Amino acid sequence: MSELRSSIMLVDDHPLLRKGLKQLISLEDDLEVVAEFSNGKDAIPKAVELDPDLIILDLNMQGMDGLETLKNMRDEGVTSRIVMLTVSDADEDVVAAITNGADGYLLKDMEPEQLVEQIRRSIEGKMVLSEVITEVLATALRRPAPQGGGKLESLTNRELEILKHIAKGMSNKVIARELDISDGTVKVHVKHLLKKLGLRSRVEAAVWMVNQQGGKNES
């Protein structure tokens, strides 16, 4: 296919796991590992620089853990999809990851084929979860929607257009195709609109936008 490969960054302090993941991903024609790191501290500046399509992040790492790394990445304006890959199915870990801007939460005991499938789903803009995690997430999502410090009026027409597409679950690539602009341009707009609205991730933006539309319900 002439489609560009989706770029993936791995952040995990187990060399063996990184190697296995890299080999697994290398078997797929449409996926490519562009960088790998054993710690969050080194990964953050590279995530800002590379802006990969997906970052697969371990939760329990030496030094800066996955949650801290996730928060820092979002604070630095990283708009990549970020999926936690971990052994922990503890409720508080799942809720903390999702509320701090993770786009998915997968457990390391998944079958390899399943993992590849979930990687693709995440890149397409979907929230990905291991089966045992869905109940925990359902509880988390019943909490009040993110407030957001900004207002829709602060957005440009283009940013509003992109936000509406995010609310429909579209990925940057799909939005770029829909609006006939480059992938990079979409990423810049996403970064700006999240900042203006005081939100941390695309998932929060989608939930916030759906709530805004629900509040106005003119149809």
URPEPE-V459894 format. One record per backbone hydrogen bond with DSSP energy under -0.5 kcal/mol. CO is the residue of the C=O (numbers start at 1). NH is the residue of the N-H. If there is no record, write none. Layout:
CO_NH / CO_NH
This chain:
6_32 / 7_53 / 7_54 / 8_34 / 8_35 / 9_56 / 10_37 / 11_58 / 13_15 / 14_18 / 15_19 / 16_20 / 17_21 / 18_22 / 19_23 / 20_24 / 21_25 / 22_26 / 23_27 / 24_27 / 25_28 / 28_31 / 30_6 / 32_8 / 32_34 / 35_10 / 37_12 / 39_43 / 40_44 / 41_45 / 42_46 / 43_47 / 44_48 / 45_49 / 46_50 / 47_51 / 53_81 / 54_9 / 55_57 / 55_83 / 56_11 / 57_85 / 59_61 / 59_66 / 59_67 / 63_65 / 64_40 / 65_69 / 66_70 / 67_71 / 68_72 / 69_73 / 70_74 / 71_75 / 72_76 / 73_78 / 74_77 / 81_55 / 82_103 / 82_104 / 83_57 / 84_106 / 86_108 / 90_93 / 90_94 / 91_95 / 92_96 / 93_97 / 94_98 / 95_99 / 96_100 / 97_102 / 98_101 / 103_128 / 104_84 / 105_130 / 106_86 / 107_110 / 111_115 / 112_116 / 113_117 / 114_118 / 115_119 / 116_120 / 117_121 / 118_122 / 119_123 / 120_124 / 121_126 / 122_125 / 124_171 / 128_105 / 130_133 / 130_134 / 131_134 / 133_137 / 134_138 / 135_139 / 136_140 / 137_141 / 138_142 / 139_142 / 140_143 / 151_154 / 152_155 / 156_160 / 157_161 / 158_162 / 159_163 / 160_164 / 161_165 / 162_166 / 163_167 / 164_168 / 165_168 / 165_170 / 166_169 / 171_175 / 172_176 / 173_177 / 174_178 / 175_179 / 176_180 / 176_181 / 182_186 / 183_187 / 184_188 / 185_189 / 186_190 / 187_191 / 188_192 / 189_193 / 190_194 / 191_195 / 192_196 / 193_197 / 194_198 / 194_199 / 195_198 / 197_149 / 197_150 / 201_205 / 202_206 / 203_207 / 204_208 / 205_209 / 206_210 / 207_211 / 208_212 / 209_213 / 210_214 / 211_215 / 212_216 / 213_217
